[in-house]
Amino acid sequence: RARLHTTTRYFRPAMTAAGFDIKPGDHPSVPIMLYDAVLAKTMASRLVRQGISVIGLSYPVVPRDQARIRVQVSAAHTREQLNTAVTVFTSVAKQLGVIK
């Protein structure tokens, strides 16, 4: 459990620093907020094609206008894997205009 907490505490701030809007918390299920269902689906699809396992969620699974991509951090993730995920997320998000 300590390792899971460590990986979660590393990933969340790294994604926030990269410019992503993340619902607050300290749990390993990390909601990357996009607010648009089509955008969440498109981005999730591109991330999966690049080897990042994520799930896009939209209404009716989450409230309208609260679409997001869910990332599940694991105790088995290495720092290198987490950094790769942040890099790929950032690249895809820039392509889609989610972040600058």
Backbone hydrogen bonds, N-H to C=O, Kabsch-Sander energy under -0.5 kcal/mol:
donor,donor_aa,acceptor,acceptor_aa,energy
5,H,1,R,-2.3
6,T,2,A,-2.1
7,T,3,R,-2.6
8,T,4,L,-2.4
9,R,5,H,-2.5
10,Y,6,T,-1.2
11,F,7,T,-2.6
12,R,8,T,-2.2
14,A,10,Y,-1.5
15,M,11,F,-2.4
16,T,12,R,-2.2
17,A,13,P,-2.8
18,A,14,A,-1.3
19,G,16,T,-1.5
20,F,15,M,-2.1
21,D,33,M,-0.5
22,I,20,F,-0.7
23,K,31,P,-1.3
30,V,28,P,-0.9
30,V,71,V,-3.5
32,I,30,V,-0.7
32,I,69,I,-3.3
33,M,21,D,-2.8
33,M,31,P,-0.9
34,L,67,A,-2.3
35,Y,67,A,-3.0
40,A,36,D,-2.6
41,K,37,A,-2.3
42,T,38,V,-2.7
43,M,39,L,-3.0
44,A,40,A,-2.4
45,S,41,K,-2.2
46,R,42,T,-2.1
47,L,43,M,-2.5
48,V,44,A,-2.5
49,R,45,S,-2.0
50,Q,46,R,-1.0
50,Q,47,L,-0.6
51,G,48,V,-1.9
52,I,47,L,-2.7
53,S,51,G,-0.7
54,V,52,I,-0.8
55,I,70,R,-1.6
57,L,68,R,-3.3
61,V,58,S,-2.2
62,V,58,S,-0.5
66,Q,63,P,-1.6
68,R,57,L,-2.4
69,I,32,I,-2.3
70,R,55,I,-3.3
71,V,30,V,-2.4
71,V,69,I,-0.5
73,V,28,P,-3.0
73,V,71,V,-0.7
77,H,74,S,-1.2
82,L,78,T,-2.3
83,N,79,R,-2.5
84,T,80,E,-2.3
85,A,81,Q,-2.4
86,V,82,L,-2.3
87,T,83,N,-2.4
88,V,84,T,-2.8
89,F,85,A,-2.9
90,T,86,V,-2.5
91,S,87,T,-2.3
92,V,88,V,-2.6
93,A,89,F,-2.8
94,K,90,T,-2.2
95,Q,91,S,-2.0
96,L,92,V,-1.8
97,G,93,A,-0.5
97,G,94,K,-0.8
98,V,93,A,-2.7
99,I,93,A,-0.8
